[in-house]
Amino acid sequence: MATQNGGLKHYTVQEAQNSSMGQVGSVYLDTDSTIFTPTNGVVVAITMIGGSGTDFDVLTAEDSSKYINLTTGGYESKGDTISNSDTFPEGLTIFGRWTSVSINTNGSCICYIG
């Protein structure tokens, strides 16, 4: 990962591509209702690490017509809407673009920013 400052415009093409894959940073969530909203970029991947599974209080898609979330069925609204009681198993990683994430009562996760 490059260590340049000044945003993506100052990175090489390869460095910018790596940034979009979650190499900008990460955050660990294990507390109910703690809302994480990145100040630069979006969450591009979420890995569930809670033993009994992870459920979400907030999962706000950058574009709700493309990415799974708690209000629509994701891509072209063709899928099912995620409920805050849907539990994702430990070890699962989901990919998308989310502007805010918060876990519900179960589990923990690592959010990768891109």
C-alpha positions as CSV (number, residue, x, y, z in Angstrom):
1,M,0.0,0.0,0.0
2,A,1.3,3.4,-0.9
3,T,1.9,5.9,1.8
4,Q,1.2,9.0,-0.2
5,N,-1.2,11.6,1.2
6,G,-3.6,13.8,-0.8
7,G,-6.3,11.3,-1.9
8,L,-6.5,8.9,-4.8
9,K,-5.5,11.4,-7.4
10,H,-1.9,11.2,-6.1
11,Y,-1.6,7.4,-6.4
12,T,-0.3,5.4,-9.3
13,V,-2.9,3.4,-11.2
14,Q,-1.9,0.2,-9.4
15,E,-2.0,1.9,-6.0
16,A,-5.5,3.4,-6.7
17,Q,-6.8,-0.1,-7.8
18,N,-5.4,-1.6,-4.6
19,S,-7.2,1.2,-2.6
20,S,-10.5,0.2,-4.1
21,M,-10.0,-3.3,-2.9
22,G,-10.0,-2.4,0.8
23,Q,-6.4,-1.4,1.4
24,V,-7.2,2.1,2.6
25,G,-7.9,0.8,6.1
26,S,-10.1,-1.3,8.3
27,V,-12.1,-1.1,11.4
28,Y,-13.3,-3.8,13.9
29,L,-16.9,-3.7,15.2
30,D,-18.1,-5.7,18.2
31,T,-20.5,-3.4,20.0
32,D,-24.2,-3.2,19.4
33,S,-25.4,0.0,17.7
34,T,-22.0,1.5,17.2
35,I,-22.4,3.1,13.7
36,F,-19.2,3.3,11.6
37,T,-19.3,5.8,8.7
38,P,-15.9,6.2,6.9
39,T,-14.9,9.9,6.4
40,N,-13.0,9.0,3.2
41,G,-14.1,6.2,0.9
42,V,-16.7,3.5,1.6
43,V,-16.7,0.1,3.2
44,V,-16.0,-2.3,0.3
45,A,-15.9,-5.7,2.2
46,I,-17.1,-7.0,5.6
47,T,-15.8,-10.2,7.1
48,M,-17.9,-11.8,9.9
49,I,-15.8,-12.9,12.8
50,G,-18.4,-13.5,15.5
51,G,-18.7,-17.1,16.7
52,S,-22.5,-17.3,16.5
53,G,-22.8,-15.2,13.4
54,T,-23.2,-11.5,12.8
55,D,-26.4,-9.5,12.2
56,F,-26.7,-5.8,11.2
57,D,-28.5,-2.8,12.7
58,V,-27.3,-0.5,9.8
59,L,-26.1,-1.6,6.4
60,T,-26.4,1.5,4.2
61,A,-25.5,0.9,0.6
62,E,-23.8,3.7,-1.4
63,D,-26.4,2.8,-4.2
64,S,-29.3,0.7,-2.9
65,S,-30.2,-0.4,-6.4
66,K,-26.8,-2.2,-6.7
67,Y,-25.7,-3.4,-3.2
68,I,-27.4,-5.5,-0.5
69,N,-28.8,-3.5,2.4
70,L,-31.6,-3.2,4.9
71,T,-34.0,-1.3,2.7
72,T,-34.0,-3.0,-0.7
73,G,-33.1,-6.3,-2.4
74,G,-29.8,-5.1,-3.8
75,Y,-29.0,-5.2,-7.5
76,E,-32.0,-3.9,-9.4
77,S,-34.1,-4.8,-6.3
78,K,-34.1,-8.4,-7.6
79,G,-33.0,-10.1,-4.3
80,D,-34.5,-10.2,-0.8
81,T,-34.1,-7.3,1.6
82,I,-31.8,-8.1,4.5
83,S,-33.5,-8.0,7.9
84,N,-31.7,-7.0,11.1
85,S,-32.4,-10.6,12.3
86,D,-30.6,-12.2,9.4
87,T,-27.4,-13.7,10.7
88,F,-24.3,-14.1,8.6
89,P,-21.9,-17.0,9.6
90,E,-18.4,-16.6,10.9
91,G,-15.8,-16.5,8.1
92,L,-18.1,-15.1,5.5
93,T,-17.0,-12.0,3.6
94,I,-19.5,-9.8,1.7
95,F,-18.5,-7.3,-0.9
96,G,-20.2,-4.1,-2.0
97,R,-20.1,-0.4,-1.2
98,W,-21.6,0.8,2.0
99,T,-21.5,4.3,3.6
100,S,-22.5,3.1,7.1
101,V,-22.3,-0.2,9.0
102,S,-23.5,-1.2,12.5
103,I,-23.9,-4.6,14.0
104,N,-27.0,-5.6,15.8
105,T,-26.9,-7.7,19.0
106,N,-24.9,-10.6,17.6
107,G,-21.3,-11.1,16.4
108,S,-18.5,-8.9,15.3
109,C,-16.9,-8.0,12.0
110,I,-14.0,-6.3,10.2
111,C,-15.0,-3.6,7.7
112,Y,-12.5,-2.8,4.9
113,I,-12.4,0.7,3.5
114,G,-11.8,1.4,-0.2
